[in-house]
C-alpha cells in the first residue's frame, strides 16, 4: 500500500503570495542580522532562567542610574529587551509555521521516495521482461555506488 502522509497541490499563486509575504518581512526588518558560526557558538544566550535575571537586573540599573556607567550600554539593552518582547510572539508563530513547512516537506519527500522505491522494486521484478533492465540498472546505480563505498570502507580500502 502506498504511503500518503500528505496530499496537496501548491499553486503558482500560493508561491507568489508566500514570496511576497517573505519580501515584506525582509523589507520591514532590515536591521536583522545573520551571525556566523563562531559568533553563534560564543555569544551568551538568554534562556528561560536568565531571562528573569536579565529583566530584574535591567530594572535595577534603570532605577539606579548612578550605579551604571554609560559604557555598560543600559539604554541599548533596555531597547533590545523591548524589541525582544514585541517580536517574541511573532517568533512563536513563525516557529510553528516553520515546523509545519519542515514536516510537510519531509512528508512530501518521503511520499515521493516511497513511491519511487515501489516502482524500483517493480522494475527489478518485471523490468527485464519488459525491456527495462538497462533503465533499472541506471536507476539502481544510485544504490550500488553507496554499497560499494560502504563495502570498501568496511574492508579498509
N, C-alpha and C positions, 0 to 999 in steps of 0.2 A: 504494500500500500504506500502510495506516495506521501511524503511529508509535505504539509502545507501549514506552516506556522503563521504565515501572513499572506494576505491576498489583497493587493492594492495596485492601482494604476496611478502613476504620477504624471500629471498633465504638464504641458508647457506653461500653462497659466499659473499653476501652483509653483513651479520652479521660478518663474518670473516674479511672482509676488513674494516668495521667500527671499529671493535675491535682493529685491527692493527693500524688504524689511531689514536685511543684514546691512545693506548700504546705509539705511537710516541710522542704525546703531553705530556703525563706524563713523558716520558724519557727526552725530551728536555727542560722541565720546572720543574726541580726537586726542585727548591727553592720556588715554590709556596706554600702558607700556607692555612690552614683552621682555621678560627677564631672561638672561642667558642661563645655561645650566649651572654654572658656578654660583651665580647670584642666587638662584633658587635654592641651592643647597646651603648657602652660607647665611642668608638673612634670618633674623629672628621672626618667628611666626606667632601671631596672636591666636591662640586656641581658645577653647571654651573656658578653661580656668584662668588663663592670662588675660582674657577679655575683661573680666570683673576687676582684676588688678589694674589694668590699663585705665578703665573708666574712673575708678576711685582715685587713682594717683593723678590723673589729669584734673579732676575736680579739686583735689588738694592744691595742685600747682596753680590753678586758676584763682582759688581763694587766697592764696599766699604768694602774690606776685614778687615780693621782695626775696623770697626763697629761691626763685628760679631765674638764673641768668638767661639773657637773650640767646646765648649760644646753644641752649638746650632745644630750642625750637618749639616751645609750648604752643604758640599760636598755630603753627603749621600742623602740629599733632592734633589739636582740637578740631581744626578744619578737616583733617584726614578722617577723624573719628565721625564727624558729622556726615561726611560723604559716604563713609562705610555704612552708617546707619540707614542712609537713604537708598543705597544700592543693594544692600543685602537681601531684601525681599525679592527684588528682581533677579538676583543671582540664584535664589532658591528656585524660582520659576524656570530660569534658563537651565539650571542643573537638571530639573525634571524633564524639560524638553530635550536636552542633550541625551539623557538616558533613554528616552523613547526613541530618538533618532538612532542612537547606537544599537539598541536592541532590535529595532526594525531592520536596520542594515544587516545586522548579524543574521536575523531570521531570513531575510531575502536571499542573502548569500548562501545560507545553509540549505534553504529550499532548492535553489538552483543547483548547488553542488550535489545534493541528494539525488535529484533527477538525473544529473549528468552521470553519477555513479551507476544508477539503474540502467541507463542507456548503454554505458560501457559494458556492464555485465551481459546485456543482450547482444552487444557486438561480439563479445567473447564467445557466447554460446552459439549464435546463429550467423555471425558475420562472414565466416569463411564460405558457407553455403550460398550466401547472397552476394559474394564477390566484394565484400567489405573488409577483408582481412588486412589489407595494407593500411586502410584507414584506421582500423582498430590498433594496429601496431604503432602508427603515428601518434594517436591519442594516448595510447598506453605507455609511450616512451617517457611521458612525464613522471610516471611511477617507476619505471625501470631505472632511470638515472639515479633517483634518490636511493633506491635499493642497492645499486652498485656502489654508490658513495658510502652508504652505511656499512655495507659488507667490507669495503676496503678499509674503512676506519676500524672496524672490529678486527680485521686481520693485521692491522698495523702498517698498512702500505702507505 
